[in-house]
Amino acid sequence: MPVIFFQSFVRAILREIFEMHLADALLNWINAKTATMEGSNGYENGYTCLLKQVRTTLLPLSFAAEKRSSCHFSKFADESINSIFRLLKIPSSTLITTIGDGNLHDLRIRLTKFSKKVKLSKCPQITSQMILLSVLPSSHNFDSTLRSIEQSPIKFDRIDRDQCSIILRSLPTLSFEAVQEVDISKCPGLHLETAIECFCTSFPSLRTLKAAFLLNFNIKTFSLLIRKCPMVYEVDLTTEISPIITSQVSSLSATPATTPQISKLSLNVGENTLYMNPFHKSGLSLAKLTLEGRSDLCDSDLQYISKFLVSLQYLNLKGCISLTDVGIASLLLKCCKLHSVLVCDTSFGVNSVLALCSSPSDYAAGHHVEIEHIKPLAFNLQALHMGGCKRVEKASLLNIMFQMQKLRTLCLRDTNLDDGALCRFGGSSLEVLDVSNTKVSHAALAHLVGRNPGLKCLKLRGCRYLSQQECDTQKGEYSSVYSCRELLNTIGRTLRLEELALGWGFSYSSLEALKPAISSLRKITVGLGGSLGEDTLGRLLNICPMLDSIVLYFQVLSDKIIMQIMANLKNLLALTLCYCMGDISIVSFKSCVPNLRKLKLERVTPWMTNNDLVVLTESCANLIELSLLGCTLLNSESLHIISRGWPGLVSIHLEECGEMTKRGVSSLLDCQALEDLLLRHNGPGIKKSFISDAVSKLPLLRKVSLDLCDASEGEFDIPDYADRYFLSTVKIARCKSQRCGLDVQFVKARRRPVHKETLVVVWNSKTIIRTVVKERL
């Protein structure tokens, strides 16, 4: 296609494409052309002209950072990153004055009458002024309008919603009625109240708002949203789940307390007065609400939700550690239309189960209840995720498992589930089942699988009872051998799985029976207790050519197997090898795997050197997540190799990797889209001020994990609430010295560091919580 014609074509469609999608399409097209017409300067000049159509200031930071490793587009990526960081340095209150008249066009988000989605996620440079600019006519003198606002006593980034409404009513804002979805996740620069007012004015048909990882999007902001945007059907306010899950850690001290306080609610809370004014028509359309990880969410917030969100059907409360069992139960009693409840790692317990199993007639006296909701809420549930909720006793499990008949997805990992409760389940519509780390056996699982032929995802990892043998004295044989064979045969002839996680009881002999069920498998995890062997792994790759995720723990591997994985699985996106044995070398990783995005190598490559790391950057060039553990031959130069080879990394975990951090870690700051950073036992060269320095230079950094062993000054400074930027979690481990070996006379005993405790610092919309736990998190 001639370049001039292609330019005209691009201009015709520009108004209907997200900036990232436009840039990606152009880069891919140019990359394909330059590969076939190398050395044609005319074409290269035309391509440069094409790229000027992209508004680089509006690209997601992670997208621009990743393109820095491209030989053709590194200059384009650098220009985009420079423009993004130039915007970040400008106070939002003086943005327009600083940018100047000529560059306002590049700040406008592409919107047309055909636009259905507005995707701004991972754009820390986006501000409310830029959204307002985008919903005004291009002919409007926006410069003079904002200059007058900037020069007035009212600060645009601090105005309340009433002032914002007045300002917006005075402006000729456009209405984009086709827009149904807005994604502002990981946009910490937004003034939320102002943004919501813009959405209300210009997106009257808004149905979905995604605002994940924005700690300042609290319940007050949420109430403003549903009042101003009454058509909203789905809201996602996901944040990082706190590492302090009471059922998983042993807390030594906490300031303030992280455990849920005793609720003052009763189960009949209909007459309780809320702290917010009711909005009679607000929330009537909202059916899907995700509050995952909201550690600041309390029982009174649930009262608001249950009273005003009368159409709620889907509720995700995973990791909301401040809620009580009574508070959750109170909400379940009132939200009669709920069909999906996700409450993993919360205080969900006996009261909540009773609420799910109670008939509306038991508590709705004097209230209108629709006919289809006469039966208990549990009967109509389509999804129940209560993994990690160990407060649910066996009797409660028996009760709720019997009640659920329409369930499609069920997560009971890390609960008190046993065969008795599992056999009580009478549903036949399951598509997802997770019973990891429970006491279920072969026979019970075979019974359930036989009744649910639609299962697509089955997770059995950590189920030790699957490998235990019980002697049948009457038959004089081990009945569990038969049960195991029965389970595998049932899975093989009944299911067509897309995801499978196994461990205990899974061996090389299992594969033949499972073969019909796993031909379309996309994700597989083999954990502790599972034993495949080299031949079985090789056959697995042939049986499952569509695999995009492989996770292997404690398996015996070889170069041959790894080479088959890297060379044959063209769709592979994630590869995890942990604590595996066998003869592996860098030869395994020389095959080019352009689609691989996540690589985790723990205790499998102790021989890795800097030269090997260079090979890895070339064969796995498009990684965004990297985890290395136990690569003891690496040094400070390794950090430069990582940052140069994978500038688009969003997650880096490096532990016990030689002396990587002995001379500092400044080169890692070149991975400018970094969100998650773990550095432990890599050398004592990390400065005391590292956390503050990192968050000031990495605008998307949310999680930092360090070890005092690596502190050059013996400690780390932790930012105050106001100086945390986008940071939500800090974990600092502390070791103690322990003698190892025999203390023989004249022989000095060697000492090695062993874990003592971990300081966990968590920020939410209200406060900062410091907790010291025994575990190494």
C-alpha positions in Angstrom: 0.0 0.0 0.0 1.5 3.4 -1.0 2.4 5.6 2.0 0.4 8.6 0.8 -2.8 6.4 0.4 -2.2 4.9 3.8 -1.8 8.3 5.4 -5.2 9.3 4.0 -6.7 6.1 5.2 -5.3 6.6 8.7 -6.7 10.2 8.9 -10.1 8.9 8.0 -10.2 6.4 10.9 -8.2 8.3 13.5 -11.2 9.7 15.3 -12.5 6.2 16.1 -9.4 4.6 17.7 -7.8 4.7 21.1 -4.4 6.4 21.1 -2.6 3.2 22.1 -4.5 1.1 19.6 -3.7 3.6 16.8 0.0 3.6 17.8 0.2 -0.2 18.1 -1.4 -0.7 14.7 0.9 1.9 13.0 4.0 0.4 14.6 3.1 -3.1 13.6 2.4 -2.1 10.0 5.6 0.0 9.8 7.6 -2.9 11.3 6.3 -5.3 8.7 7.0 -2.8 5.9 10.5 -2.0 7.0 11.3 -5.7 7.2 10.6 -6.1 3.4 11.8 -2.7 2.2 15.0 -2.1 4.2 17.0 0.9 3.2 14.2 2.9 1.5 14.6 6.4 2.9 11.4 7.6 1.2 9.3 5.0 3.0 11.0 5.7 6.3 10.3 9.4 6.0 6.7 8.6 5.2 6.5 6.3 8.2 7.8 9.1 10.4 5.1 11.4 9.1 2.5 8.7 10.0 3.7 8.4 13.6 3.3 12.2 14.0 -0.5 11.5 13.8 -0.2 9.8 17.3 -0.6 12.1 20.3 2.3 10.7 22.3 1.3 12.6 25.4 -1.8 10.4 25.7 -0.2 7.0 25.4 -0.1 4.7 28.5 3.2 4.9 30.2 3.7 1.1 30.1 3.1 1.0 26.4 5.6 3.7 25.7 8.2 2.2 28.0 7.9 -1.2 26.4 8.6 0.2 22.9 11.9 1.6 24.0 13.5 -1.8 23.4 12.4 -1.7 19.7 15.2 -1.1 17.3 12.9 0.9 14.9 10.8 2.8 17.4 13.0 3.6 20.4 13.1 7.3 19.4 9.4 7.4 19.1 9.1 5.8 22.6 11.6 8.2 24.1 9.6 11.2 22.8 6.4 9.8 24.3 8.0 9.1 27.7 9.6 12.6 27.7 6.3 14.2 27.0 4.5 12.1 29.6 7.1 13.0 32.3 7.0 16.7 31.2 3.3 16.7 31.9 3.8 15.0 35.3 6.1 17.7 36.4 3.6 20.5 35.7 1.1 21.2 38.6 -2.4 20.5 37.3 -3.5 23.9 38.5 -1.1 25.6 35.9 -1.2 23.0 33.2 -2.7 25.2 30.4 -0.6 28.3 31.3 2.6 26.2 31.1 1.8 24.2 28.0 0.8 27.2 25.9 -1.7 27.8 23.1 0.0 25.7 20.4 0.1 22.4 22.1 -3.5 22.0 23.5 -4.5 19.9 20.5 -2.1 17.1 21.7 -3.9 17.0 25.1 -7.3 16.3 23.7 -8.5 12.7 24.1 -10.0 11.3 20.8 -13.7 11.4 21.0 -16.3 11.2 18.2 -20.0 10.5 18.0 -19.1 6.8 17.3 -16.9 6.4 20.4 -18.2 3.6 22.7 -15.2 3.3 25.0 -12.8 5.8 26.6 -9.7 3.9 27.8 -7.2 6.0 29.8 -5.8 3.2 32.1 -2.1 3.4 33.1 -1.9 7.1 32.1 -0.6 8.9 35.2 -0.3 12.1 33.1 -4.1 12.4 32.6 -5.7 15.2 34.5 -9.2 16.6 34.8 -8.3 19.6 32.7 -7.5 17.2 29.8 -10.8 15.5 30.1 -12.6 18.8 30.2 -10.6 20.0 27.1 -11.7 16.8 25.3 -15.4 17.4 25.8 -15.4 21.0 24.6 -15.7 22.0 20.9 -12.4 22.3 19.1 -13.4 25.8 18.2 -14.0 26.9 21.8 -11.4 29.2 23.4 -10.5 26.7 26.0 -7.3 28.5 26.7 -8.9 31.7 27.9 -11.5 29.7 29.9 -9.0 27.7 31.8 -6.6 30.6 32.2 -9.5 32.5 34.0 -10.1 29.4 36.2 -6.4 29.1 37.0 -6.1 32.7 37.9 -9.2 32.7 40.1 -9.2 31.9 43.8 -10.8 28.6 43.0 -8.3 25.9 42.2 -9.5 23.5 39.5 -7.8 20.5 41.0 -9.4 21.2 44.4 -12.9 22.4 43.7 -15.8 20.6 45.2 -18.6 19.1 43.1 -20.9 22.1 43.4 -18.3 24.5 42.1 -17.5 22.1 39.3 -21.1 21.8 38.3 -21.4 25.6 38.1 -18.3 25.8 35.9 -19.4 23.0 33.6 -22.9 24.6 33.2 -21.2 27.7 31.9 -19.2 25.8 29.2 -20.5 24.5 25.9 -19.6 20.9 26.6 -20.4 18.3 24.0 -22.5 15.2 24.6 -21.1 11.8 23.4 -24.1 9.6 23.7 -22.4 6.5 22.3 -19.9 6.3 25.1 -20.8 3.4 27.4 -17.5 2.5 29.1 -14.7 4.6 30.7 -11.5 3.2 32.2 -9.5 5.5 34.4 -7.7 2.7 36.3 -4.2 3.7 37.5 -4.7 7.4 36.7 -3.6 8.9 40.0 -3.5 12.4 38.6 -7.2 12.7 38.2 -9.4 15.0 40.4 -12.2 12.4 40.7 -15.1 14.7 41.6 -14.3 16.9 38.5 -13.9 13.9 36.3 -17.3 12.5 37.4 -18.9 15.8 36.7 -17.5 15.7 33.1 -18.7 12.1 32.7 -22.2 13.1 33.9 -22.4 16.0 31.5 -20.8 14.5 28.4 -21.4 10.7 28.7 -25.1 10.4 29.4 -25.2 6.7 28.4 -22.3 5.7 30.6 -22.8 2.1 31.7 -19.3 0.9 32.9 -16.7 2.8 35.0 -13.4 1.1 35.8 -11.4 3.0 38.4 -9.1 0.3 39.8 -6.1 1.1 42.1 -7.3 4.6 42.9 -7.2 4.7 46.7 -8.8 8.2 46.8 -12.0 6.8 45.1 -13.8 6.3 48.5 -17.4 5.6 49.4 -18.2 9.3 49.2 -16.9 9.6 45.7 -18.8 6.4 44.8 -22.1 7.9 46.1 -21.5 11.0 43.9 -20.9 8.7 40.9 -24.1 6.8 41.1 -26.1 10.0 41.8 -24.7 11.8 38.9 -24.6 8.9 36.4 -27.8 7.0 37.0 -27.4 4.7 34.0 -24.2 3.1 35.3 -24.5 -0.6 35.4 -21.0 -1.7 36.4 -18.3 -0.1 38.7 -14.9 -1.6 39.3 -13.0 0.0 42.3 -10.4 -2.8 42.8 -7.3 -2.0 44.9 -4.4 -4.1 46.1 -5.4 -6.8 48.5 -3.7 -6.3 51.8 -1.0 -8.9 52.7 -2.4 -8.9 56.2 -5.1 -11.6 55.9 -5.8 -12.7 59.5 -6.2 -16.3 58.6 -2.8 -16.4 56.8 -0.4 -14.5 59.1 0.5 -14.2 62.7 0.5 -10.6 63.7 3.0 -9.4 66.4 1.9 -5.8 66.5 -0.4 -3.4 64.5 -1.0 0.3 64.4 -3.8 0.9 64.0 -5.6 -2.5 64.5 -6.1 -4.3 61.2 -8.6 -6.9 62.4 -12.3 -6.2 62.0 -13.9 -4.6 65.0 -16.9 -6.1 66.7 -19.9 -4.9 64.7 -22.6 -2.9 66.5 -25.1 -4.0 63.8 -27.9 -6.4 64.3 -29.1 -8.6 61.5 -32.3 -6.5 61.3 -30.7 -3.3 60.1 -33.6 -2.0 58.0 -34.4 0.8 60.5 -30.8 1.9 61.0 -30.0 5.5 59.9 -27.2 6.0 57.4 -24.6 8.7 57.5 -25.5 9.6 53.9 -28.5 11.3 52.5 -30.7 8.9 50.4 -30.9 9.4 46.7 -34.2 8.0 45.7 -33.4 7.1 42.1 -29.7 6.7 42.3 -28.2 3.2 42.1 -31.3 1.7 40.5 -29.3 0.6 37.5 -26.1 -0.5 39.2 -25.9 -4.3 39.1 -22.2 -5.1 39.2 -19.9 -3.7 41.9 -16.3 -4.7 42.5 -14.7 -3.5 45.8 -11.9 -6.0 45.9 -9.0 -5.1 48.3 -10.8 -2.1 49.9 -9.4 -2.4 53.4 -11.0 0.9 54.3 -14.5 -0.5 53.6 -16.5 -0.9 56.8 -20.0 -2.2 57.8 -21.6 1.2 57.6 -20.6 1.4 53.9 -22.3 -1.9 53.3 -25.4 -0.5 54.9 -25.4 2.3 52.3 -24.9 -0.2 49.5 -27.7 -2.6 50.6 -30.2 0.3 51.1 -29.7 2.2 47.9 -28.3 -0.3 45.3 -31.5 -2.2 45.1 -30.6 -3.8 41.7 -27.3 -5.2 42.8 -26.6 -8.7 41.2 -22.8 -9.1 41.4 -20.7 -8.0 44.4 -17.0 -8.6 44.8 -15.7 -8.0 48.4 -12.5 -10.0 48.1 -9.8 -9.0 50.6 -12.1 -6.4 52.4 -10.5 -7.2 55.7 -12.3 -4.5 57.8 -15.7 -6.0 57.2 -17.3 -8.2 59.9 -19.4 -11.4 59.4 -22.4 -9.6 60.7 -21.9 -6.7 58.3 -21.7 -9.0 55.3 -24.7 -11.0 56.5 -26.7 -7.8 56.9 -26.1 -6.9 53.3 -26.9 -10.4 52.0 -30.3 -10.3 53.8 -31.2 -7.1 51.9 -29.8 -7.5 48.4 -32.4 -10.1 47.2 -31.2 -9.9 43.5 -27.6 -11.0 44.2 -26.5 -13.9 42.1 -22.8 -13.6 42.4 -21.0 -13.1 45.7 -17.2 -13.0 45.9 -15.9 -12.8 49.5 -12.6 -14.6 49.5 -10.2 -13.7 52.4 -12.8 -11.8 54.4 -14.7 -12.5 57.7 -17.5 -14.2 55.9 -18.7 -16.9 58.3 -21.6 -18.5 60.0 -23.9 -15.5 60.0 -23.3 -14.8 56.3 -24.0 -18.4 55.4 -27.3 -18.2 57.4 -28.2 -15.1 55.5 -27.6 -16.8 52.2 -29.7 -19.8 53.2 -32.6 -17.8 54.8 -35.9 -17.4 53.0 -36.9 -13.7 52.3 -40.1 -14.4 54.3 -37.9 -14.8 57.4 -36.8 -11.2 57.4 -38.9 -9.2 54.8 -42.1 -8.9 56.8 -43.9 -5.8 55.6 -41.7 -5.5 52.5 -42.6 -6.4 48.9 -40.7 -9.4 47.7 -40.8 -10.5 44.0 -41.9 -14.1 43.3 -38.6 -15.2 41.9 -36.9 -14.3 45.1 -39.1 -16.2 47.5 -36.5 -19.0 47.7 -33.3 -18.5 49.6 -30.6 -16.4 48.0 -28.3 -19.4 47.9 -30.7 -21.2 45.5 -30.3 -18.6 42.8 -26.6 -18.0 43.2 -24.5 -18.4 40.0 -21.1 -17.6 41.6 -19.8 -18.0 45.2 -16.2 -17.4 46.0 -15.3 -17.9 49.6 -11.7 -19.1 49.4 -9.8 -18.6 52.6 -12.9 -18.1 54.8 -12.0 -20.6 57.5 -14.7 -19.2 59.8 -17.3 -21.1 57.9 -17.7 -24.3 59.9 -18.5 -27.7 58.6 -22.1 -27.6 59.5 -22.5 -24.3 57.6 -20.8 -25.8 54.6 -23.2 -28.7 54.6 -26.1 -26.3 54.7 -25.0 -24.0 51.9 -23.8 -26.7 49.6 -27.2 -28.4 49.7 -29.0 -25.1 48.9 -27.0 -24.0 45.8 -28.6 -25.5 42.7 -27.8 -23.0 39.9 -24.1 -22.4 40.6 -21.7 -21.9 37.7 -18.5 -20.9 39.5 -17.5 -22.1 43.0 -14.3 -21.3 44.9 -13.7 -23.1 48.3 -9.9 -23.1 48.4 -8.3 -23.1 51.8 -11.6 -23.8 53.7 -12.9 -26.6 55.9 -14.4 -28.4 52.9 -14.4 -32.2 53.1 -16.2 -35.1 51.2 -19.4 -34.7 53.3 -20.0 -31.1 52.2 -18.9 -31.6 48.6 -21.2 -34.6 48.2 -24.1 -32.4 49.3 -23.8 -30.2 46.3 -26.6 -31.0 43.9 -26.0 -28.5 41.1 -25.2 -29.6 37.5 -24.1 -26.3 35.9 -20.6 -25.8 37.3 -18.1 -24.2 34.9 -15.4 -23.3 37.5 -14.4 -25.3 40.6 -11.5 -24.5 42.9 -11.1 -26.8 45.9 -7.4 -26.3 46.4 -5.9 -27.1 49.8 -9.0 -28.8 51.1 -9.8 -32.4 52.4 -11.7 -33.7 49.4 -11.0 -37.2 48.0 -11.2 -38.9 44.7 -14.6 -40.4 45.2 -16.3 -37.2 46.1 -14.7 -35.3 43.2 -15.6 -38.0 40.7 -19.2 -37.8 41.9 -19.3 -34.0 41.4 -17.5 -34.1 38.0 -19.9 -36.7 36.7 -22.8 -34.4 37.4 -21.2 -31.3 35.9 -20.0 -32.0 32.4 -19.7 -28.2 31.6 -16.7 -27.7 33.9 -14.0 -25.7 32.1 -11.7 -24.9 35.0 -10.7 -27.4 37.7 -8.2 -26.6 40.5 -7.2 -29.4 42.8 -3.7 -28.3 43.9 -2.8 -29.0 47.5 -5.5 -31.6 48.1 -3.4 -34.1 50.0 -6.2 -36.6 50.4 -6.1 -37.3 46.7 -2.9 -39.3 47.3 -3.8 -41.1 50.5 -4.7 -44.8 50.4 -7.4 -46.3 52.5 -7.4 -50.1 52.9 -10.7 -51.8 52.0 -10.4 -54.8 54.3 -13.4 -56.6 52.8 -11.9 -56.6 49.3 -8.4 -56.8 50.5 -7.2 -54.0 48.3 -6.6 -50.2 48.4 -9.9 -48.6 47.5 -8.3 -45.2 46.8 -6.4 -46.7 43.8 -9.7 -47.4 42.2 -11.0 -44.0 43.3 -8.1 -42.3 41.6 -8.6 -44.2 38.4 -12.3 -43.5 38.5 -11.7 -39.8 39.0 -9.3 -39.5 36.1 -11.5 -41.6 33.8 -14.5 -39.5 34.8 -12.7 -36.2 34.0 -11.4 -37.7 30.7 -14.7 -38.8 29.4 -16.8 -36.0 30.8 -15.0 -32.7 30.6 -13.4 -30.4 28.1 -11.0 -28.3 30.2 -9.4 -25.0 29.5 -7.6 -24.6 32.9 -6.3 -27.3 35.2 -4.3 -27.2 38.5 -3.1 -30.4 40.0 -0.8 -31.7 42.7 -1.1 -34.7 45.0 -2.3 -37.9 43.2 -1.3 -36.7 39.7 1.5 -38.8 38.0 2.8 -39.9 34.7 0.1 -42.6 34.5 -2.7 -40.0 34.8 -2.1 -38.4 31.4 -3.6 -41.1 29.2 -6.9 -41.0 31.1 -7.0 -37.2 31.0 -6.1 -36.9 27.3 -9.6 -36.4 25.9 -10.3 -33.7 28.4 -7.2 -31.6 28.0 -6.8 -31.3 24.2 -8.0 -27.6 24.4 -6.2 -26.8 27.6 -4.8 -23.3 27.9 -3.5 -23.1 31.5 -1.9 -25.9 33.6 -0.4 -25.9 37.0 1.4 -28.9 38.5 2.2 -28.4 42.2 3.7 -30.2 45.1 2.8 -33.9 45.1 2.4 -34.1 41.3 5.0 -36.1 39.4 5.1 -36.0 35.7 8.5 -37.0 34.5 10.3 -35.9 31.3 8.4 -38.2 28.9 5.0 -37.2 30.3 5.8 -33.5 30.0 6.9 -34.0 26.4 3.6 -35.8 25.6 1.7 -33.1 27.5 3.0 -30.4 25.1 1.9 -32.5 22.1 -1.6 -33.1 23.6 -2.1 -29.5 24.6 -0.7 -27.3 21.7 -2.9 -24.3 22.8 -1.2 -23.8 26.2 -0.6 -20.2 27.1 0.4 -20.6 30.7 2.6 -23.3 32.3 3.3 -23.4 36.1 5.5 -26.2 37.4 6.6 -26.8 41.0 9.0 -29.6 42.1 9.2 -31.3 38.7 12.2 -33.0 37.1 13.1 -31.0 33.9 15.8 -31.1 31.2 17.0 -28.9 28.4 15.1 -31.0 26.0 11.7 -30.3 27.7 12.3 -26.6 28.1 13.4 -26.3 24.5 10.1 -28.0 23.4 8.1 -25.6 25.5 9.9 -22.6 24.1 9.9 -23.7 20.5 6.5 -25.4 20.1 4.0 -23.4 22.2 3.5 -20.4 20.0 0.7 -19.0 22.3 2.8 -19.2 25.5 2.3 -16.0 27.6 3.4 -17.1 31.0 6.1 -19.6 32.2 6.8 -20.4 35.8 9.4 -22.9 36.9 9.9 -23.2 40.7 12.1 -25.5 42.7 12.5 -27.9 39.8 15.4 -30.4 39.5 17.3 -31.7 36.5 20.0 -30.8 34.1 19.1 -27.4 32.7 21.4 -24.9 30.9 21.0 -21.6 29.0 20.6 -23.7 25.8 17.0 -24.3 27.0 16.2 -20.6 26.6 17.7 -19.8 23.3 14.5 -20.2 21.2 12.8 -16.9 20.5 9.4 -16.6 22.3 8.0 -13.3 21.2 4.6 -13.7 22.9 6.0 -14.6 26.4 5.0 -11.9 28.8 5.7 -13.4 32.3 8.7 -15.4 33.3 9.4 -16.8 36.8 12.5 -18.9 37.5 12.9 -19.8 41.2 15.7 -22.1 42.3 16.1 -23.6 38.8 18.9 -21.5 37.2 21.7 -21.1 39.9 24.2 -21.1 37.0 22.9 -18.0 35.3 25.5 -15.4 34.5 25.3 -12.0 32.9 25.9 -13.5 29.5 23.0 -15.9 30.1 20.8 -13.0 31.1 21.6 -11.2 27.8 20.5 -14.3 25.9 17.3 -14.3 27.9 16.6 -10.7 27.0 17.0 -11.6 23.3 14.9 -14.7 23.3 12.1 -13.4 25.6 12.2 -9.8 24.4 8.7 -8.8 25.3 8.5 -9.6 29.0 6.6 -7.4 31.3 7.0 -9.5 34.5 10.3 -11.1 35.7 11.0 -13.1 38.8 14.4 -14.6 39.6 15.3 -16.5 42.8 18.6 -18.1 43.6 20.7 -16.9 40.6 23.8 -16.4 42.8 26.3 -15.6 40.0 24.7 -12.3 39.0 26.1 -8.9 40.0 25.5 -5.2 39.7 25.9 -5.3 35.9 22.8 -7.6 35.8 20.5 -4.7 36.7 21.7 -2.7 33.7 21.1 -5.7 31.5 17.6 -6.1 32.9 16.7 -2.4 32.5 18.1 -2.2 29.0 16.7 -5.5 27.8 13.2 -5.1 29.3 12.5 -1.4 29.8 8.7 -2.1 29.8 8.8 -4.3 32.9 5.9 -3.7 35.3 7.0 -6.3 37.9 10.5 -7.2 39.0 11.2 -9.8 41.7 14.9 -10.5 42.4 15.9 -12.5 45.5 19.2 -14.1 46.5 20.7 -13.1 43.1 24.4 -12.7 44.0 25.5 -9.1 44.5 23.0 -7.4 42.2 22.3 -4.5 44.6 25.7 -4.2 46.2 26.4 -1.0 44.2 23.0 0.5 44.3 19.8 0.0 42.2 19.6 3.3 40.3 19.5 1.5 36.9 16.2 -0.2 37.7 14.6 3.3 37.8 14.9 3.2 34.0 12.0 0.7 34.0 9.7 3.7 34.2 6.4 1.8 34.1 7.3 -0.3 37.1 4.4 -1.2 39.5 5.7 -4.0 41.7 9.3 -4.2 42.9 10.9 -6.9 45.2 14.6 -6.8 46.1 15.8 -9.1 48.8 19.2 -10.6 49.8 21.0 -9.2 46.7 23.7 -7.1 48.4 23.8 -4.3 51.0 23.8 -1.3 48.6 20.3 0.1 48.8 20.0 3.7 50.1 18.0 4.6 53.1 15.9 7.0 51.0 15.3 4.4 48.2 11.5 4.0 48.6 10.9 7.8 48.5 13.2 8.2 45.6 11.6 5.4 43.7 8.0 6.5 44.1 8.9 10.0 43.0 10.4 8.8 39.8 8.1 5.8 39.0 4.6 7.2 38.9 2.8 3.8 38.8 4.8 2.1 41.5 2.3 0.5 44.0 4.3 -2.3 45.8 7.8 -2.4 47.2 9.3 -5.3 49.1 12.8 -5.1 50.6 15.0 -6.7 53.2 17.0 -4.8 55.9 20.0 -7.0 55.0 20.3 -5.0 51.8 20.1 -1.6 53.5 23.4 0.3 53.1 22.6 2.4 56.2 20.8 -0.3 58.2 17.3 1.0 57.6 14.8 2.4 55.1 12.7 5.5 55.3 9.0 5.0 54.8 7.1 7.9 53.1 4.4 9.8 54.9 0.8 9.5 53.7 1.1 12.8 51.7 4.4 11.7 50.1 3.5 8.2 49.0 2.5 9.2 45.5 0.8 6.0 44.1 2.3 3.6 46.7 -0.1 1.3 48.5 2.0 -1.5 50.1 5.5 -1.7 51.5 7.0 -4.9 53.0 10.3 -4.9 54.8 11.7 -8.2 56.0 14.2 -8.5 58.9 16.6 -11.3 59.5 18.5 -12.6 62.5 21.8 -14.3 62.5 21.8 -18.0 63.2 24.7 -20.4 63.7 25.0 -23.2 61.3 27.4 -26.2 61.4 29.1 -27.7 64.4 30.8 -25.4 67.0 34.0 -27.5 67.3 36.9 -26.2 69.3 39.3 -24.0 67.3 36.8 -23.9 64.4 34.7 -20.8 64.1 31.1 -21.7 63.5 29.5 -20.1 60.3 26.5 -17.9 60.7 23.8 -17.3 58.2 20.8 -14.9 58.2 17.3 -16.5 58.8 14.0 -14.7 58.7 12.7 -13.1 61.9 9.8 -10.8 61.0 8.2 -8.6 58.3 7.0 -5.0 58.7 4.0 -4.4 56.4 2.9 -0.9 55.7 -0.5 -0.5 53.9 -2.1 2.7 52.8 -5.9 3.1 52.0 -8.2 6.1 51.5 -8.3 6.8 55.2 -5.0 6.0 56.9 -1.7 4.2 57.0 -1.6 0.8 58.8 1.7 -0.6 60.1 1.8 -4.3 61.0 4.6 -6.6 62.1 4.1 -10.3 61.3 6.1 -13.5 61.8 5.9 -14.7 58.2 8.1 -13.7 55.3 5.7 -11.9 53.0 
